[in-house]
Amino acid sequence: MRKEQAFALIAIVLMAIVGTLATVYYNDRHKADIRNTYTDLAPAPKTEDPLSGIDYENDYVVGSDFSTNLPIVILDMPDGEPPISTQKTPGGDFARIEGVEPYVDRQFILIDNTDGLNHPEDAPVISSMMKIKRRGNSSMLYDKAQWTVKFINESGQYRDIDVLGMGREHEWILNGSLADKSLIRNYLAYAISSEIMPNTPDTQFCEVILKTDGQYRYHGVYLLGETIRQGLNRVNISEFNKDRLVNSYIVRRDRFDDEGVMLETYARLNGFTHTYWGIIFPSRKELTDDMIRYTEASLNEVERILYSDDDRTFYGYGDVIDTGSFVDYFLLNEFFTSYDAGNYSTYAYKDLTGKVRMGPVWDFDGTMDNYIVEPAQPSDLGFEIKPWFDRLCEDKEFVKKLSQRYAKLRTGPFSDRHITEKINEAVDHLGGAADRDWKRWDVWYTQVHSSPHIGLPDFENEDGILLHRNAETYDEELYRIRTSLHDHAEAIPQALSDLEHTATRDSGLERWKEWLLAIMLMAILFPAVYVVAKKS
C-alpha cells in the first residue's frame, strides 16, 4: 500500500468519527434563531375610574369619553355577527353545520395612537374589508366570541397587512376566551415560548368594540395575533412547489375535521393514538396527491421508528426528528401544564430537507390550573403520556436531555423571577382594561355554568376535602396562576428524575458503544497503516 493510500484511509476513519460526533451535536443542541417580540410592555396610565365611558346598564354602549392605552379593534357589523357554524357530533368530534357559511363580509378598523390614548372616533391605522368567522370548538358557543379574520380588498382577494409590527399577512385571530378570565394565560405562555422556540405566534393585547346599529358596544380584552401558517413572518419554511418531489409541510394533530385533509398514519392505524394528523400547509387549494402521500410517508417513517419494539430501529429516531425541538416542546407544555397539547392543537413541521420539528405551541386557555375536570397536581408530570412522547420518554437519554435543558431554562425563561416579571408586566399593561373586561363578563367569570362549560366546579380530593376552585376576583385568578406555576416548577426536576429511572431504553449507551467500536477500530488500524506506510 502506498503512503498516500494509507493516510487517505486514516483520514476516512477520522472523518467518520468526527462526522458521528458532529451529527450528534447538531441534532441535540438548541439551534434555532429565536425571534422575540414580547418585550417591554408599557404600563397603563393610572386612571380614577377605569369603567368610565361604558354604559354597563345599556347594552355596554361605548361613549365619547371612552379611552384606553391598548389598541382598539372595531368590528363593524351592520348585518350582525358571524353565525355559530359547528356543532359537536355524537362521537365527540366537531363538524360543520350543513348549510351554514361560517365567514361573513364585514369591516375591520384598528386604532393605535402610539403617542397617547386611543378613542373609538380616532383616525385608524388600518381600515379594511374582511372575512370573519367564529373560531374554536367548545368556545364556538361562548358569548364572548373568538374570531378568525381575513383581510380582503374590494374584489375579494386576500390583502396582506402589517398589523402592529407583527409582519404582513392577511389572516389573523382575535383570541379572548371566556375560559381564561386571567386574560394573560396565552400571552404569558407565548412570551416565554418566544424566548425558547422559533416561530412562536406573535400577539398583542387590544380591546374589541362591536359596531352594530350605528352604536359602539364594548366586548372586552382580546389578543390580536398570528395564526399558524407558512410564511416569512409565520412558520418560516420553504414555499410549496408542485414540481418538486420533496416539499415542506405543516401538520396539526387534533380531532377529525370533516373539512380538513386528514391522514391515517401508522400510530393511529395501530391504536397508539385516537387523534389525527391533518395537513395545514400546503393549503388544500394547492395540495396535490403526491404531496399528501409524501407527508403521510414522512410521518409514517417517524412513527414506525418511535413505536418500534426493536431497539436498534428505535435508537434511530434522531435521524428523522429534531430532538431539541421535541425537548423544548415537551418542557414548555409541561411547565405550563398544557395537557390538551400532544393530542389536540399540536403542530409539527418539516422544512424542505430538514427533520420533523415540533411546534409552534398553541392554545393555553386550559393551562396553569385551569383544567375544568380536576386541579393540576404540582408533583405530577402529564406530558410523558402524549403520542410520540410516550415512546421518547422510554429512552433514558431523552429524559436526561429534558432534565439538563430544564435546569438551564430554570435559570432564565423558567425562573421564578422572570415569570413574575412577565406576569406583572402583562397585568400592568392591561391596567384598567382588566377591570372593564371583568365588569363586562362578570356573570360568566364568577358563576359556574353547566353549558357551555365556563368556570371551575368544586372538586373533592382523595381525602374528602372539597376544594373551591372558581376564583371570584381578578386578583384571586392571578394568585392561582402564580401559585400553580411556582409549585409545579419546583417539582419537575424530581419528577423527571423518577421518569429517567423507569425508562427502559438507553440510546446514549448505544451511541457510546458505537464510538467505542470506532476508537477500537482506530487503535487496530492506525499501527497497521503506519507500518505499511513506513515500509512503502
N, C-alpha and C positions, 0 to 999 in steps of 0.2 A: 504493500500500500504506500502510495506516495505521501509525502509530508502534507501537501495541500489537502488531500482527501482526508487525512487523519484529523487535521484541525477543523475541516468542514463538518466532520461527524461530531466532534466535540461541540462545535457551535450549534448544531441542530439540537443536541441533547439539552444544552444550556437554554436555548430558546424555548424548548418545550416546557422546561421547569419555570422559567420566567413567565411564559405565557399563561401557565396554570395559575401562578400566584397573581398575575395581573387581572385575570378573569375573575378570580375570587374577590379581589379588592374592588374591581369595577362593579360587580354585582351587588356587593354588600354595603358599600359606603353610601352615605346620604349625598346625592349627587345632582340634585335639581337646582336650577336657578329659581330663587323664590321671589315672587312679586307680591309686595305687601302695600296695600292702600289703606289699611286700617290703622292709621296713625293720627295722633294729636287732634282728637275731637275737642272743639272749643266748648267750654261750659255755657249753659244758657244764662242769659242775664236774669238777675233777681227781679221778681215782679210781685206786687202786693196781692193781686188776685189773678192767678193763672187761669181761672174759669171765665174771666170776663170775655165778652164778645160772642158767647154761645148761649142761645135761649134753650136751656135744657127742658123747659116746660112746654115748648112749642116745636116739637119735632127736630130739635137740635139745629135750628136755623142759626147761621153764622152772620153776625152783624159787621158793620163797617169798622168797629173798634177792635176786631179780632187781629191778633198779631202773634207771630211765633219766630223763633230763631231757626227752626227747621225749614227745609224746603217745603213748599206747598204743592201737592198734586191735585189738580181739579179734574175730575172726570165728568165731562159734560154729557149728560144722558137724558136728553129731552124725551126720548121714546122709551125710557125705562132701563133697568139694569139687565145684564145678560141672564138667561134662564138657567135653572138647575138642569144639567144635561146628562148626568149619570146617576145610576142607582145600583144598590147592592143586589147581587144575584143570590139565589138560594145556596150556591156553593161558596159564598163569601167573597167572590171577586166583584169588581165594579164594571158595569157595562153601560154603554151609551143608551140613552132613552131614544127609542126609534122615533124618527120624525122631528126631533128637536135639534136645531142648528145651534151649537154652543157659542159661536162667535157672532157678535153684532158690531156694526159700524158706529163709532162714536168719536168724540173729540177729546184729546189729551192736552192738558195745559200744565206746565211746570214753572213755578215762580221761585227764584233763588237770588235774592239780593245779597251778594256776598259781603257787602259793606254795612249791612244792617238787618232790621227785622223784615219779615215778609207779611204781606196782606193780600187777601183774595183779589183785590182790584189792581194790584201792581202789574206792571208790564211783564209778560212771561219771557223766559229764556228759551222755552220750547212750546210751540203750539202746533199740533199735528193731528191729522186724522189717524184713527187707529181701528184695528180689530181687537175686540176684548172679549174674554170669556171667563167664567168662574173656573177656578182650578182646585185640585185636591180630590181626595176620596171622601172620607168622613167629613172633612171641612167644607165640602161642597154644600152642605146643608146649613152652615153657620150663618147667622145674621150678619156678622162681620165677615163679609165675603173676602176671599183672596182672588186675585185676577192674574191672568196672562195677557200681556199687551203686545200687539204687533203694529208698529208704525207703518202707515201706508201713505202714498201720495194720492192725488185726485183720480188717477187712472187705476188705482187699486194695487199698484206694485209696492213691494216692500221698500221701506225707506230707512237706511241706516243713519242713526243719530247718536252723537256722543252725549251720554246722559251723566251729568255731574262728575265728569272726568273719568268715567269708567270705561271709556272706549266706544267706538262706533259699532252699533248693532241695531237690528230692527226689533228684536224680541227681548222682552223684559218681564219681570214679575213684580207684583205688589203683594208682599207676604205680611199678613197681620193676623195670624191665627188666634182665635179666642182661646185655644188650648194653652197658650203661653201668656199668662197675664203678667209675667215679669217684663215682657216686651223686649227682652235682651238675650234670650237663650240662643237664637240663631246668630245674632250679631257677635256675641261673645265667642261661640264656637268657631265661626268663620274667621274672626280676628286672630284667634290662636292658631288655627289651621293655616292661615296665610303666612305665618312665620315658619311653617314646617313643611308644607306640601305645595307643589306648584299647582296652578290652575284653580285655586280656591275661588269660588264666586265672589265678586265684589258686591257690596251692598252699601246703601246709605239710608239713614233714618229720614222719614218725612211724615207729614200729616196729610191725610187724604180728606178732601171735601167733594161731595157729590153735588152736582148742579142739576136740579130737577125742577120743573115748573117755574123756571126763572129764578129760583132761590138756591142759596148755598146751604148745604146741610153737612154738619161735622160728622166724620166717620171714623176718626181715630188715628193712632200711630201705626205706621207701616214701615217695612223695609222695602225700598225700591232697589231691585238688584238684578243680577245676571241670571240667565238660565244656563244650563249645561249644554253647550253646542261647540262644534268645531269652529275655530276662528283665531285670528291673531290676538284678539282680546278675550278669548274664552279658553277652550282647550286647544292649545297651540300645536296641532299636529297637521300633517300634510293634507292638502285638499284631495278630494276624490277624483280619480281619472279612470274612466271606464275602460280605457285601452290598456291599462296596466294589469298584470296578473296578480300583483300584490298591492294592497292599499291599506291605509289607516282605517281604524274604526273606533267607535264608542258604543258601549253596550250598557244596559241597565238591568239589574236583577230586581224583579218585582212580581206582583200578581199578573195573571194573564190579562192582556189587553186585547180586546177583540178588534181594535183598530191598528194595533202595532204589528211589527214583523217579529214574531216570537219564534225562538229557536228551541228545538228539542235536543239538548246536548246530553252528553254521556252521564253526567251526575244526576240529572232529572230522570232519564230513562232507566237508571239503575237504582232509583229510590234514595239517593243521597241528599236530595233537596226537593221541596214541593213547589218552589218558585221558578220563574222562567227568566232566561236572558232574552232581552229584546234589543234590536238594533236601533240606536239613536242617530248615529252617523255612519254611513251616508244616509241622507234623508230618503224617505220612502219614494219620493218623486224620482230621484236619480239612482236608486238602488237597482242592481242587476242580479240575475240569478247566480252568476258566477261569484259576486261579492257576498251573497247570502251563504253560498256553500263554503267560501273561503273563511268567513267569520265563524261559522259553525265548526269547521275543521280546526281552526286555531284554538277555539275554546275547548273542543274535544281533546286536543292534544294536552292542554293543561290539566284537564280533569282526569284523563286516563293516567297521567303521571301521579297526580296528587292522591288519587283513590286506588293506586296500585298496591297490592299486597307484597309485591316483590321489592325488596329494599333497594337494590341497585337501580331499578326504574324510578322509584320514589325519590331517591337522592339526586336525581337529575332535574328536580323542579327548578333549580336556579338557572338552568339553561333556557327556560321558557317564561319565567316570571321575574319581574324586577323586585327582588326580595326586600330591598329597602323601602319601597313604596308600600308593600304589604305590612311591614313592621310599623310604619308611621300610621297607616290607615287603622290598623288594629288599636294602637295606643290612643289615637285621637278619639275613636268611638268608645273605647273602654274608659278613658279618663272622664268623658262627659256622660257616661252610662247611656250611650246611644245604642240601644239593643234592638230597635227595629232595623237598623242598618245591618248589613250582612244578608238579610232576607229581602228587605224592601228598600227602595230608593238607594240602591247600591250600584255605583258606577265603576266601570273599568274601561281602559282604552289601550290601544296598541298603535304606535306610530309605524310608519312605512317599513322600517327594518328593525324596529326595536322589539322589546319583550312586552308582555302584558303587564300593565301597571294598574294598581288600584287607585280609585278616586275619579273625580273630586268628591269630597264629603258633601253630604246634603241632608237637610231636614233634621233639626234638633228641637222641634216643638216638645216632644215627649221625653226629654232628657233631664238630667240633674234633678232626680227625684220627682219627675213629673209624669211617671208612668201610671196610667189610670187604674191598672189591675191591682198593683201592690207597691209598697215602698221599696226603694232601692236598698240593697243590703251592702253597706260600705265595704265589708271584708270579702265579698264575693266578686269573682270575675264573671262576665257574661258573654264576652265576645269569642271565647275559645270554642264555643259550640256551633258557631256560624259556618255555613257552607264554605269550603276551601280551607278556612282557618281551623276547622275541626281536625283536619289532617296535618296541616302545618304544625299545629301545637302538639302533635305526637313526636316531633323532632326536637331533641334537647338543644340542638344548635340553633334552631329558630327561636326557641324560648329564651335562650341565652341572649340572642340579639335583642329581643324585646326588653329584657332586664337591663342590658347595657345602654340601649337607646333611652329607656325611660329614666334611668339615673341621670343621663345627660340633660334630658328635657326638664327634669325637676330642678335643675339649676338655672333654667332660663324660662321658656314659654310656659311650662307647667308649674313654676314655683308659686308658692302661696302669695308672695309679694306681687308678682306680675299679674296673677289672676285678680287679686284685689284691686290693683291699679286699673285694669281693663274694665272691671265691673263699675268702679267708681267713675271712671271716665265716661262710660256709656250713660250711667244714671245722671251725672251732672250735665251731660249734653242734652238729655231729654228734658230735664228741668220740669217746667210746668206742663209740658206735653203729656207726661205720665199721669198727672192729675186730671187732665182733660179726658184722656182715654179711659181712665178708671171711672170717671163720672159718667161717661157715655155708655160704658158696658158694665156698670156696677152690678146690675141684677144677674148677669151671666157669671161674673167673676166670683161673687160671694155665695151663690147658691149652687147646689149640686143638682144638675138636671139629668133626667133619665134618657132623654132622646132629643137631639143628639147628645153624646156624652161630653159634658162640659163640667169641669170641677172634679176634685178628687174625693171619692167617698171614704168614709171612715174605714179603718182596717183593724181587724182583731189579730194580734200576733200570736205566736205559739204559746205564750204564757197567759193568754186570755185577756191581755190588756188592749183596750180599744184606743187606737191612735186616731186623733183628729188631724186629718191631712190637709184639709182645704183652707189655705190661707185666706183671711178675710180683709187684709190690708196689703198695700203695695210693699211696705217695709217687711211684713211677715214673709211675703213671697221671696224677696231678695235674701232674707235670712236663710230660707230653705236652700236656696242656690249656694250661698257661701258655705253653709254647713255641710251639705252633701258633697260638694267638690273637695273640701278640705279632708273630710273623713275618708272618702274613697281614695284620694291621692296618697294618704298616709298608709293605707292598707295594701295598695297594689304591689309593692316590692315583695312582701311576704307571699301574697297570692301567686305571683309569678314564680317565686322560688318553689312553692309547692307544686306548681304546674310542671316545672322542669323535672322534679323528682318523679313524677308519674309518667313522664314521656317515655315511650318505649323504643324510640329510634334515635340514631345519632349520626347525622350526616357529617358532622365535624370530625368524628372519629374515622369515618370512612375516607374523608379527604386527607387526613393525616397519614393513613395507610398508603394512599396514592403518592403523597410526597415522599414518604419513607422509601417506597419502592423506587422512585425516580432517583433519590440520593444513593441508594444501594447500587442501582444500575450505573450511576456515575462513578462510584467507587470501584466498580469492577472494570468499566470500560476505560477509564482515564489511564491507569497504569499500562493496560494493554496497548492502547493507542499511542501512548508516549514511547513505549518500547519499539513499536513498529515504525513510528516516525523517526526515532533516533537511528534505527538500522538503515532506513532509506536515506 
